[in-house]
Amino acid sequence: MTTITREQFEIRLFFILKWLGVAIFFLISFFPLLWMVVLSFRPLSEVLQRPAALPSLDQILRAQPYIGVWVQQNLGKFIINSLRVSLTTVVITVTLGILGAYAATRLHFRGRGVFNVGILLIYMFPAMILAVPLFVVFTRLGLRNTLSGLIIVYLAQTLPVALYMLRSYFQTLPPDLEEAALIDGCNRLQVIWRITIPLSLPAIASVSLYVFMIAWNEFLFAILWLLERPEVWTLSLGVQQLDRQEIPKTWLMAGSVIITIPIVVLFFFFERFLTRGLTAGAVKG
């Protein structure tokens, strides 16, 4: 009979507890999503009679709730609007964030300390505090009920986050490579494009995903800015309109699945991208 040491027992116990925690966390996270998908195919009356039953193959193939929300509730148009807003917000935020964070970490200018502190202070303001003054200003400027106005509002919310995250990452990058590139004749923009961005791909990917999630799921500013024009509603507003008594709950679940799946897919895609990006930008001998 073999005996194990105390150290081996602790290692095995840690291994068991670790995977037990992962399994519990997976069930807690995955079960609501699975249940939402199941309810999006089954009628509510059938769910009340047999709560644990899975949807039949015929129900999955017909996909009536998805067809209903896509055609009758015009959810396809809302998806296009959300994609326009989210992708534009990501591109502008990441571009300005890279330039601003680089200036905050590499350039020496008057007020640099105030700028860095201001980034953190703006990041700490909740959205509700910014909503009222922005609503008044944009109403007077005539930018309400437009997607361009909503994008500007999202920039006020996402740009401080991007600046804070990228600045923290840029501070960990060694400045020697950038200084060598400047000595070789590169200007600042070339240094950012050839040195800083390749070394910062993990941070840039994380910021892009985070900004996209904010713009894709945001509801408060969207309902304040676009409520009067249904043709420019984003997907979050469209799904909220499904929560009415005359609309079947399966349609609401179908809309919830539609708004959730892109985020899940993007997360798994960026997870692989981040793993590859950790080795990007290495110095070649």
N, C-alpha and C positions, 0 to 999 in steps of 0.2 A: 504494500500500500504506500503510495507516494504521498509525501507531505509537501505542503507549499509554505513558503516563508510569509511573513507578515507583509513584506513589500509586494510580493506577487499577488497576495490576496487583495491588497489595496488597489493594485493596478487593474485586476479583473473586476473588482467592484466599481471602480471608476468607469471602466469600459461599459459595463452593464447599465449603470445609471445614465451614462451619456446617451446611449442609444435608446434607452427607455424615455428619456426626456425628449429626444428628437422625434420618437414615435408619437408621444403625447402632443407635442407641438404641431406635428404634421396633421394629426387628426383634428385638433382644434381649429387649425387654419383651413384644412381642405374640406371638412364636412359641410360648413355653411355654403361653400361654393358648389359642392356636389348637390346639396339639397336644392339650391337655387336653380341649377340646371334641370334637376328632376321636375321641379314645380313648373318650369317653363314649358314642359311638354304635356303635363297631365292636368285635366280640369280640376278645379277646386273641389267639386262634389265627389269626384273619385278619390281625391287625396284624403278627404274626411272619412270616407268609407274604408280605404286601405292605405294608411299613411306610409307604410314601409315598402309598398310595391314600387317597382321600377316602371318607367314608361315602356309601352309596347313598341315593337319595331315599326308598326304602322303609324303610331303617333310621332315617332322620331322622323320617319321619312316624309310625312305630310308637313310637319313643322308649321302648323297653322298659326300659333302665336307669333312666330318670327315673321311670317308673311304678313300677318295683320299689322304688326307695329311698323314694319318696313314700308308697306303700301298705304294703309289707311291712316296711320299716324305720322307719316312723312319722316320717319326716323332716318332714312338715308340722307335726306337734305341736312338734317341736324349733324350727322356724322361728318359730312363734307365741311360744314361750318366749323366744327370742333377741330378737324384736322388742319384747316387753314389757320385758325387761331393758335393752336398748340405748336405747330411746326414753325410758324413765323415767330412766335414768342421764344422758342428754343434757339433759333438761328440768331436773332438779335441779342438775346440775353447772353448766350455763350460768346458771341463776338465781342460785345462790349465788356463782358466779364473778364475775358482773357486780357484785353488791353488795359482795363482798369486795374485788375489784380497785378499785372506785370508792373505797371507804373507805381503801384503802392508798395511793391517789394523791391524793385530794382532802381527806381529813379529817386533822386533827392530833390525835393522842392519844398517851398514854404507851405506850411499847413499840412504836411504829410501825416503827422500824428493825429491831427484833428480829423483828417479824412478817414484814417483807419478806425478811429473810435466811432466816427459817424456811421460807418458801415455796420458795426455791431449794434449801435443804438437803433438804427432804422430796422434792422433785422428783428429786434425785440418787440417792435410795435405790432399789436394784433391787427388783423384785417378790419375789424369792426371800427377801430379808431380812424383808419384811413378812409373808410367807405363814405362817410358823410361829407368831409371837405372835398374829396375827389368828385363826388356826385354833384355838388354845387358848382364846382369849377367846370366840369365837363358839360353840364347843362347849359351854362352861360356861353361856353365856346361852341355849342351845337354839335358836340361829338357823341352824344348819347344815341342809343339805338343804331349804332354802327359797329361793325366788327373791328375796324381800325381803332376806334376809341377804346374798345374792350382790350385790344392788344396793348395799347399804351398803359392802361390800368394794370394789366398783368405784369408789364415790365417794372412798374413801381413796386410790385410785390416780389418778383422773382430776381431782379437784378441785385438787390442787396444780399440775397442768399447766395447767388453765384459768386459775387465779389468776395464774400466771407469765406466760402469753401475753397475757391481757387487761390486766394491770397495765402491761406493756411498751407496749401499744397506747394505753392511756389516758394515759400520760405524754406522748404525742405530740399529744394533743388540746389546743387552746388553751382555757384556763379562762375566757376573757372571756365567751363565750356563756353559760356556766353561771352566772357571776356576774351577768350581765345578767338572766337568768331569775329568779334569787333576788331581785334588786332589784324585779322586776316582780310579785313575790308568790308565786312557785312554791316549793314545799318541795323537799326533797332527792329524794324519790321521783319527783315530777313532772319535775324536772330530768333525772334518769336516764332516764325514759321518753320525754321529748320532745326532749332534746338529746343525751345521751350515747349512747343505743342507736342512733338513726338515724345518727350519725356513726361508729359502731363496727360497722356491719353486716358489713364484710369480715372483721374479726377474729372476730366472733361466729359467722359462717358457718364460718370455718376451725376454730375451737374445737369447734363442733358436729360437724363432719365427723370431726375427730380423735378426739373422745370416742366417737362412734358406732363408729368403726373399732376402737378399743380394746375396747369392750364386745362388739362383734359377733364379733371374732376371738379373744378371750381364752380361754385353755385351762387355765392352771395353777390359778387360783382356782376355776374351774368344776369341774374334776375333784376338787379337794379338798373343795368344798362340796356337790356334788350327786351324787357317785358312787353313793351308796346308794339314790337314788330316780330310776330311769330316766324316770319320768313328768314330771319337771321338768328334764330335761337340756336344755342349750342346743344350738345347731346345731353348734358346734365339737366337743362330745362325741359327738353323733350321727354326724358324719362320721368321727370317729376310730374308732368301732365298725365302720365299713365295711372297715377295714383288717384283715380276717381271711381265713384261707385258704379257708373255705367260701363266701365271698362273691365274685362275679366282680369283676375289677378295673375293668370298665366301670362298675359301680355306684359304686365309689370315685371314679372320675373324674366321674361324674354328680353325686355329692354335692359334690365339690370345685367344680364349675361353679356349683352352686346357692349355695354359700357365697361365691363370688367375685363373681358377677354383680351383686348389690345394691350392693357397694362401688364397682364400676366405674360403674354407673349414677348413683349418688349423687355420685361425683366429677365426672362431666361436668355434672350438674345444678348443683352448687355452683360449678363453674368459671364458668358463665354468670352465676350469681347474684353471685359475687364481682366480676365485671366491671361489672355494674350497680351493685353496692354501693359501688364506688369513688367514684361521683358522688353517692351518697345523703347526705342531711343537709346539703346546701349551703345557705348563707344566702340567703334571697330578699330582694331589695331592694324 
